[in-house]
Amino acid sequence: MISLMPNHTPTNAGLLARSLSAVWHPCSQMKHYENLPLVPIARGAGVWLYDFDGNRYLDAVSSWWVNLFGHGNPRINAALRDQLDTLEHVMLAGFTHEPVVRLSERLRDLAPAGLGHCFYGSDGASATEIALKMSAHYWRNSGKPGKTHFISLQNSYHGETLGALSVTDVALFRDAYGALIAQQATVPTPDWRAAEPGESAQDFALRCAEALEAHLQQHHETIAAFIVEPLVQGAAGMAMYHPVYLQRARELCSQYGVHLIADEIAVGMGRSGTLFACEQANISPDFLLLSKGITGGYLPLSLVMATNDIYRAFYADETARGFLHSHSYTGNPLACRAALATLDIFAQDDVLNANRTKAAFLNGIAQPLRDHPKVRNFRNTGMIWAFEVDTPHKDFARRCFALALQNELLLRPIGNTIYFMPPYVIAEEEMQLLVTRTLNIVETLT
Ligand SMILES: *Cc1c(COP(=O)(O)O)cnc(C)c1O
């Protein structure tokens, strides 16, 4: 019998060529792949990714910040297999299912107080869209239809759909679409790298909070919400700031009748050192956004947690007062099951404590990096590390990415900023390998 199937036995070279011909890769100038390696991955196990030639790469960025407990995690795999044999999907309008109910209840118990209602989406940008729409709709339902503007921090990142881009302050992602994006104001970022010499991170954060206050004082009547990445602005290059800023932001938003949206898509799920970054400022936002690590890096899922006050403003006889936003895969059972398995691991393995030990170990062995004459602003929050590299290379990020691959590392610098955001299952010898090889890379590129 003649097989009509083409030969699909993959090889590195074969898959690379086919991918470049058929796949339009994200966050990429496709022409750069003429020189930049595109890496076909055959399988993953723990912190390691393997290509078809037997090379391995330590996933030091958790595959774009999503993976928490390693690739091919046996417990998440088992939960998904079980769910697959039970219910793969059902629509969530007019129907419900156990995984989505259990996940909503557990998050309500774990999250900062008052966030009793979970609304589901499929990716981070959708969670941002949902929160912005919900906030403005809340004010409309509450007799304040003029509150339709949003503010965000300088260098903020909240996703790349058109609404999310309106509160994303990254010129490279925005500029081509300027005409399509609503203009929203930004307020100064408390990123401590911008502090005056001698000024503490805390004092600088308080100074930035004064600028926020001045802005709110003047514009609160037209502002629906302030959206913020708590403690770490990820896409800005892991900009870190003092939690006192969040405390002041919470007070000011309450004082001026503006919602506080905590975008914990990147920093939530233990990444900041606590389960939610807001805990470190001891605040409850009006909306809390989760995605990325929520499924352990397995499946797309996002959610917006909202307060009872928000929820009640939509609860009425008229359909139009309800929140009619919908996505086809809202609350997908498989994704919710992966999220439940992820929360189980947090509880069973005392992950937050274990991460504290790991972070202390990495900080210890990273001393030579911290002390390197070409390394600036070495910083750490929870399971995130970052530093700037003084380099003569204008295309540092791409060179570093390529050199890292030769050193069995997946690093994806943001400009001149190298960052580590490893899966939490990283072992001590893997941290040692990560630090030693990164030091070699810094030596080579400076
Ligand atoms: C990644 C990210 C988003 C967008 O999530 P996507 O799933 O990529 O759309 C939004 N906010 C923050 C803080 C993020 O890091």
The ligand as an SDF file (V2000), in Angstrom:
LIG
                    3D

 15 15  0  0  0  0  0  0  0  0999 V2000
    2.3710   38.2510   29.6870 C   0  0  0  0  0  0  0  0  0  0  0  0
    1.6540   39.3520   30.3580 C   0  0  0  0  0  0  0  0  0  0  0  0
    0.3900   39.7770   29.9000 C   0  0  0  0  0  0  0  0  0  0  0  0
   -0.2480   39.2240   28.6690 C   0  0  0  0  0  0  0  0  0  0  0  0
   -0.4820   37.8470   28.7280 O   0  0  0  0  0  0  0  0  0  0  0  0
   -0.6580   37.0360   27.3560 P   0  0  0  0  0  0  0  0  0  0  0  0
   -1.1040   35.6910   27.7680 O   0  0  0  0  0  0  0  0  0  0  0  0
    0.7120   37.0250   26.7250 O   0  0  0  0  0  0  0  0  0  0  0  0
   -1.6440   37.7760   26.5320 O   0  0  0  0  0  0  0  0  0  0  0  0
   -0.2450   40.7730   30.6080 C   0  0  0  0  0  0  0  0  0  0  0  0
    0.3050   41.3180   31.7020 N   0  0  0  0  0  0  0  0  0  0  0  0
    1.5090   40.9360   32.1660 C   0  0  0  0  0  0  0  0  0  0  0  0
    2.0560   41.5710   33.4040 C   0  0  0  0  0  0  0  0  0  0  0  0
    2.2340   39.9590   31.5010 C   0  0  0  0  0  0  0  0  0  0  0  0
    3.4610   39.6130   31.9290 O   0  0  0  0  0  0  0  0  0  0  0  0
  1  2  1  0
  2  3  1  0
  2 14  2  0
  3  4  1  0
  3 10  2  0
  4  5  1  0
  5  6  1  0
  6  7  2  0
  6  8  1  0
  6  9  1  0
 10 11  1  0
 11 12  2  0
 12 13  1  0
 12 14  1  0
 14 15  1  0
M  END
$$$$
